[in-house]
Amino acid sequence: MDEAEFVGKEVIDGLSVYHVIGARSVQQELPEGVPAEVADDLPLQQSDSTYHLYVSTSDFLPRRLLAETSIRWKTSSAEAPSAEDTRVEPVYMKSTDNFLDYNVSVTIELPYAP
């Protein structure tokens, strides 16, 4: 994370947790050797993410991670590509990961492959 801030203590599913909010921004860079006439119109990816991390106050293990990410594209001239360019439609993703069990055996059964 580029930045993080402690929010406070909360209770999730009866478990006391510390709540931390963080963020990260990543700007794609042009590969070396791209000709200038190509670089001007080449869409570059910009992603911005926000994270909510919940860590157990008793054992300091992560218990939940909420992530929100937006991805958009800009040209090297910092202008957004035209709306007709289907390669550059903005994307938004949101996920919640719960970490329920630690030190528990996991069995993964693979599907039958003839």
NUFI-817613 format. One record per residue: residue number from 0; chain; x, y, z of N, C-alpha, C, O in turn. Coordinates in nm, 2 decimals. Atoms other than C-alpha are relative to their C-alpha. Example, Ala and Ser with C-alpha at 12.3 -4.5 7.8 and 13.67 -1.06 7.14 Angstrom:
% residues 2
0,A,0.09,-0.12,0.00,1.23,-0.45,0.78,0.09,0.12,0.00,0.19,0.12,0.07
1,A,-0.09,-0.11,0.00,1.37,-0.11,0.71,-0.08,0.11,0.08,-0.03,0.22,0.09
END
This chain:
% residues 114
0,A,0.08,-0.12,0.00,0.00,0.00,0.00,0.09,0.12,0.00,0.19,0.13,0.06
1,A,-0.07,-0.12,0.00,0.12,0.35,-0.07,-0.03,0.08,0.13,0.06,0.15,0.17
2,A,0.04,-0.07,-0.12,-0.06,0.48,0.23,-0.09,-0.08,0.08,-0.17,-0.16,0.03
3,A,0.09,0.08,-0.08,-0.24,0.33,0.53,-0.04,0.08,0.12,0.04,0.17,0.17
4,A,0.04,-0.07,-0.11,-0.44,0.46,0.82,-0.08,-0.09,0.09,-0.17,-0.17,0.05
5,A,0.07,0.08,-0.10,-0.56,0.29,1.14,-0.13,0.07,0.03,-0.13,0.19,0.07
6,A,0.13,-0.05,-0.02,-0.93,0.34,1.18,-0.05,-0.02,0.14,-0.10,0.07,0.20
7,A,0.04,0.03,-0.14,-1.00,0.17,1.51,-0.03,-0.15,0.02,0.00,-0.23,-0.07
8,A,0.04,0.14,-0.03,-1.13,-0.15,1.67,-0.15,-0.01,-0.04,-0.23,0.08,-0.02
9,A,0.14,0.04,0.04,-1.45,-0.32,1.54,-0.02,-0.14,0.04,0.07,-0.21,0.08
10,A,0.04,0.13,-0.02,-1.63,-0.64,1.59,-0.06,-0.06,-0.13,-0.16,0.00,-0.18
11,A,0.05,0.06,0.12,-1.69,-0.87,1.29,-0.03,-0.15,0.04,0.06,-0.22,0.08
12,A,0.04,0.13,-0.04,-1.88,-1.19,1.35,0.04,-0.05,0.14,0.09,-0.16,0.16
13,A,-0.04,0.02,-0.14,-1.81,-1.17,1.72,0.14,0.00,0.03,0.18,-0.03,0.14
14,A,-0.14,0.00,-0.02,-1.44,-1.13,1.67,0.05,0.15,0.00,0.01,0.22,-0.09
15,A,-0.05,-0.14,-0.01,-1.26,-0.81,1.78,0.12,0.01,-0.10,0.21,-0.07,-0.10
16,A,-0.10,-0.02,0.10,-1.05,-0.67,1.50,0.05,0.14,-0.01,-0.02,0.23,0.03
17,A,-0.05,-0.13,0.03,-0.83,-0.38,1.41,-0.04,0.03,-0.15,-0.03,-0.06,-0.23
18,A,0.04,-0.04,0.13,-0.95,-0.19,1.10,0.10,0.10,-0.06,0.13,0.20,0.00
19,A,-0.10,-0.09,0.07,-0.69,-0.04,0.86,-0.05,0.03,-0.14,-0.09,-0.07,-0.21
20,A,0.04,-0.04,0.14,-0.77,0.15,0.54,0.13,0.04,-0.07,0.21,0.11,-0.02
21,A,-0.12,-0.03,0.08,-0.50,0.17,0.27,-0.04,0.03,-0.15,-0.15,0.00,-0.19
22,A,0.02,-0.03,0.14,-0.46,0.28,-0.09,0.12,-0.02,-0.08,0.23,-0.02,-0.02
23,A,-0.11,0.01,0.09,-0.24,0.22,-0.39,-0.04,0.04,-0.14,-0.15,0.01,-0.18
24,A,0.02,-0.04,0.14,-0.21,0.38,-0.73,0.12,-0.05,-0.08,0.24,-0.04,-0.04
25,A,-0.11,0.05,0.09,-0.01,0.23,-1.02,-0.03,0.06,-0.14,-0.14,0.05,-0.19
26,A,0.01,-0.05,0.14,0.05,0.40,-1.36,0.09,-0.08,-0.09,0.21,-0.09,-0.06
27,A,-0.08,0.08,0.10,0.17,0.18,-1.65,0.09,0.10,-0.07,0.05,0.21,-0.10
28,A,-0.09,-0.08,0.08,0.47,0.31,-1.83,0.03,-0.06,-0.13,0.01,-0.18,-0.15
29,A,-0.02,0.04,0.13,0.56,0.29,-2.19,0.13,-0.09,0.00,0.23,-0.06,0.06
30,A,-0.12,0.08,0.01,0.81,0.01,-2.28,0.10,0.08,-0.08,0.07,0.17,-0.16
31,A,-0.11,-0.07,0.07,1.15,0.13,-2.41,-0.01,-0.03,-0.15,-0.05,-0.14,-0.19
32,A,-0.01,0.02,0.14,1.19,0.18,-2.78,-0.13,0.01,-0.08,-0.14,-0.01,-0.20
33,A,0.13,-0.02,0.08,0.82,0.26,-2.87,0.01,0.13,-0.07,0.05,0.23,-0.02
34,A,-0.01,-0.12,0.08,0.82,0.51,-3.16,-0.09,0.11,0.05,-0.21,0.07,0.09
35,A,0.08,-0.11,-0.05,0.69,0.85,-3.07,-0.14,0.01,-0.06,-0.24,0.04,0.00
36,A,0.13,0.00,0.07,0.41,0.83,-3.33,-0.10,-0.10,0.05,-0.22,-0.09,0.04
37,A,0.08,0.11,-0.06,0.28,0.51,-3.17,-0.03,0.04,0.15,-0.14,0.02,0.19
38,A,0.02,-0.03,-0.14,0.33,0.63,-2.81,-0.11,0.10,0.03,-0.17,0.10,0.13
39,A,0.10,-0.10,-0.02,0.11,0.93,-2.85,-0.14,-0.05,0.02,-0.22,0.00,0.10
40,A,0.13,0.05,0.00,-0.20,0.72,-2.90,-0.02,-0.13,0.08,-0.12,-0.19,0.09
41,A,0.00,0.13,-0.07,-0.11,0.41,-2.70,-0.06,0.02,0.14,-0.02,0.10,0.22
42,A,0.07,-0.02,-0.14,-0.35,0.37,-2.40,0.09,-0.07,0.11,0.14,-0.18,0.09
43,A,-0.08,0.05,-0.12,-0.17,0.33,-2.07,-0.10,-0.02,0.12,-0.19,0.06,0.14
44,A,0.09,0.03,-0.11,-0.34,0.17,-1.77,0.04,0.07,0.13,0.15,0.08,0.17
45,A,-0.02,-0.06,-0.13,-0.39,0.36,-1.45,-0.10,-0.07,0.10,-0.22,-0.08,0.07
46,A,0.08,0.07,-0.10,-0.52,0.16,-1.15,0.01,0.06,0.14,0.12,0.10,0.18
47,A,0.00,-0.06,-0.13,-0.63,0.30,-0.82,-0.08,-0.10,0.09,-0.19,-0.14,0.06
48,A,0.07,0.10,-0.09,-0.72,0.06,-0.53,-0.01,0.06,0.14,0.08,0.13,0.19
49,A,0.02,-0.03,-0.14,-0.86,0.11,-0.18,-0.02,-0.14,0.07,-0.09,-0.22,0.02
50,A,0.01,0.13,-0.07,-0.82,-0.17,0.08,-0.05,0.03,0.14,-0.02,0.13,0.20
51,A,0.05,0.00,-0.14,-1.00,-0.23,0.41,0.05,-0.14,0.06,0.01,-0.24,0.02
52,A,-0.06,0.12,-0.06,-0.79,-0.48,0.62,-0.05,-0.01,0.14,-0.04,0.09,0.22
53,A,0.04,0.02,-0.14,-0.93,-0.63,0.94,0.09,-0.11,0.06,0.09,-0.22,0.00
54,A,-0.09,0.09,-0.06,-0.68,-0.80,1.17,-0.05,-0.03,0.14,-0.08,0.06,0.22
55,A,0.04,0.04,-0.13,-0.77,-1.00,1.48,0.09,0.07,0.11,0.21,0.07,0.10
56,A,-0.07,-0.06,-0.11,-0.68,-0.82,1.80,0.07,-0.10,0.09,0.16,-0.07,0.17
57,A,-0.06,0.10,-0.09,-0.60,-1.15,1.98,0.12,-0.07,-0.06,0.21,-0.10,0.02
58,A,-0.11,0.08,0.05,-0.37,-1.33,1.74,0.07,0.08,-0.12,0.17,0.02,-0.18
59,A,-0.06,-0.08,0.10,-0.29,-1.05,1.48,0.00,-0.07,-0.14,0.08,-0.03,-0.23
60,A,0.02,0.06,0.13,-0.40,-1.27,1.19,-0.10,0.08,-0.08,-0.20,0.12,-0.03
61,A,0.10,-0.07,0.09,-0.58,-1.11,0.89,-0.13,-0.08,0.00,-0.13,-0.21,-0.01
62,A,0.13,0.07,0.00,-0.95,-1.20,0.90,-0.09,0.04,-0.11,-0.18,-0.03,-0.16
63,A,0.09,-0.05,0.11,-1.11,-0.99,0.62,0.08,0.10,-0.08,0.15,0.19,-0.02
64,A,-0.06,-0.10,0.09,-0.98,-0.79,0.32,-0.11,0.04,-0.10,-0.15,-0.04,-0.18
65,A,0.09,-0.06,0.10,-1.21,-0.57,0.12,0.08,0.08,-0.10,0.17,0.16,-0.05
66,A,-0.08,-0.07,0.10,-1.06,-0.44,-0.21,-0.09,0.06,-0.10,-0.18,-0.01,-0.15
67,A,0.07,-0.06,0.11,-1.20,-0.19,-0.46,0.10,0.06,-0.09,0.19,0.13,-0.05
68,A,-0.10,-0.04,0.10,-1.01,-0.12,-0.78,-0.07,0.06,-0.12,-0.16,0.00,-0.17
69,A,0.05,-0.06,0.13,-1.08,0.11,-1.07,0.12,0.00,-0.09,0.23,0.04,-0.06
70,A,-0.11,0.00,0.10,-0.88,0.08,-1.39,-0.05,0.08,-0.12,-0.16,0.06,-0.17
71,A,0.04,-0.08,0.11,-0.89,0.33,-1.66,0.13,0.02,-0.09,0.24,-0.01,-0.04
72,A,-0.12,-0.01,0.09,-0.66,0.42,-1.96,0.01,0.15,-0.04,-0.09,0.22,-0.05
73,A,-0.03,-0.13,0.05,-0.50,0.74,-2.07,0.11,-0.01,-0.10,0.19,-0.11,-0.10
74,A,-0.11,0.00,0.09,-0.27,0.82,-2.35,0.12,0.07,0.06,0.11,0.13,0.17
75,A,-0.12,-0.06,-0.06,0.09,0.94,-2.29,-0.01,0.16,0.01,0.06,0.22,0.09
76,A,0.02,-0.15,-0.01,-0.04,1.30,-2.35,-0.10,0.03,0.11,-0.14,0.14,0.13
77,A,0.09,-0.01,-0.11,-0.26,1.24,-2.04,-0.15,0.02,-0.03,-0.23,0.06,0.05
78,A,0.14,-0.01,0.04,-0.58,1.25,-2.24,-0.06,-0.13,0.00,0.00,-0.23,-0.04
79,A,0.07,0.13,0.01,-0.84,0.98,-2.21,-0.03,-0.03,-0.15,-0.06,0.06,-0.23
80,A,0.03,0.04,0.13,-0.88,0.78,-2.53,-0.15,0.02,-0.04,-0.23,0.04,0.05
81,A,0.13,-0.03,0.05,-1.19,0.83,-2.74,-0.10,-0.11,0.05,-0.05,-0.22,0.07
82,A,0.10,0.09,-0.05,-1.51,0.66,-2.62,-0.03,-0.12,-0.10,-0.07,-0.22,-0.06
83,A,0.02,0.10,0.10,-1.52,0.46,-2.95,0.10,-0.11,0.01,0.09,-0.22,-0.05
84,A,-0.11,0.10,-0.01,-1.20,0.28,-2.86,-0.04,-0.10,0.10,-0.03,-0.07,0.22
85,A,0.05,0.10,-0.10,-1.33,-0.04,-2.70,0.11,-0.07,0.08,0.08,-0.14,0.18
86,A,-0.11,0.06,-0.08,-0.98,-0.14,-2.58,0.01,0.08,0.14,0.08,0.03,0.22
87,A,-0.03,-0.08,-0.12,-1.01,0.13,-2.31,-0.12,0.03,0.08,-0.12,0.13,0.15
88,A,0.11,-0.02,-0.08,-1.34,0.09,-2.14,0.04,-0.01,0.15,0.12,-0.10,0.18
89,A,-0.04,0.00,-0.15,-1.30,0.17,-1.76,-0.06,-0.13,0.06,-0.16,-0.19,0.02
90,A,0.04,0.12,-0.07,-1.32,-0.13,-1.53,0.00,0.03,0.15,0.08,0.10,0.20
91,A,0.01,-0.01,-0.14,-1.43,-0.15,-1.17,-0.02,-0.14,0.06,-0.10,-0.21,0.02
92,A,0.01,0.13,-0.07,-1.38,-0.45,-0.94,-0.01,0.02,0.15,0.05,0.12,0.21
93,A,0.02,-0.01,-0.15,-1.48,-0.51,-0.58,0.00,-0.15,0.05,-0.06,-0.23,-0.01
94,A,-0.01,0.14,-0.06,-1.39,-0.82,-0.37,0.00,0.01,0.15,0.05,0.10,0.21
95,A,-0.01,0.02,-0.14,-1.43,-0.94,-0.02,0.06,-0.14,0.03,0.01,-0.24,-0.02
96,A,-0.06,0.12,-0.03,-1.20,-1.21,0.11,0.00,-0.02,0.16,0.04,0.07,0.23
97,A,0.01,0.03,-0.14,-1.27,-1.37,0.45,0.10,-0.12,0.03,0.10,-0.22,-0.04
98,A,-0.10,0.10,-0.05,-0.99,-1.57,0.63,-0.06,-0.06,0.12,-0.05,0.00,0.23
99,A,0.08,0.06,-0.11,-1.18,-1.81,0.85,0.08,-0.10,0.08,0.07,-0.10,0.20
100,A,-0.07,0.11,-0.07,-0.95,-2.10,0.94,0.15,0.01,-0.02,0.19,0.03,-0.14
101,A,-0.15,0.01,0.01,-0.58,-2.12,1.01,0.04,-0.13,0.07,-0.02,-0.18,0.16
102,A,-0.05,0.13,-0.05,-0.38,-2.43,1.08,-0.10,-0.11,-0.01,-0.10,-0.20,0.08
103,A,0.10,0.11,0.02,-0.66,-2.65,0.94,0.04,-0.06,-0.13,0.06,0.01,-0.23
104,A,-0.03,0.07,0.12,-0.59,-2.91,0.68,-0.10,0.03,-0.11,-0.22,0.03,-0.08
105,A,0.08,-0.03,0.11,-0.73,-2.84,0.34,0.01,-0.12,-0.10,0.12,-0.15,-0.14
106,A,0.00,0.11,0.10,-0.83,-3.12,0.09,-0.06,0.06,-0.13,-0.18,0.10,-0.12
107,A,0.05,-0.04,0.13,-0.87,-3.02,-0.27,-0.02,-0.12,-0.09,0.08,-0.19,-0.12
108,A,0.03,0.11,0.09,-1.04,-3.27,-0.49,0.00,0.05,-0.15,-0.08,0.13,-0.18
109,A,0.00,-0.04,0.14,-0.96,-3.24,-0.86,-0.11,-0.07,-0.07,-0.14,-0.19,-0.04
110,A,0.10,0.06,0.08,-1.23,-3.31,-1.11,0.06,-0.11,-0.08,0.18,-0.11,-0.12
111,A,-0.05,0.11,0.08,-1.20,-3.63,-1.31,0.03,0.05,-0.14,-0.05,0.12,-0.20
112,A,-0.05,-0.03,0.13,-1.01,-3.59,-1.63,0.02,-0.12,-0.08,0.12,-0.20,-0.05
113,A,-0.02,0.12,0.07,-1.05,-3.87,-1.88,0.12,-0.01,-0.08,0.15,-0.10,-0.15
END
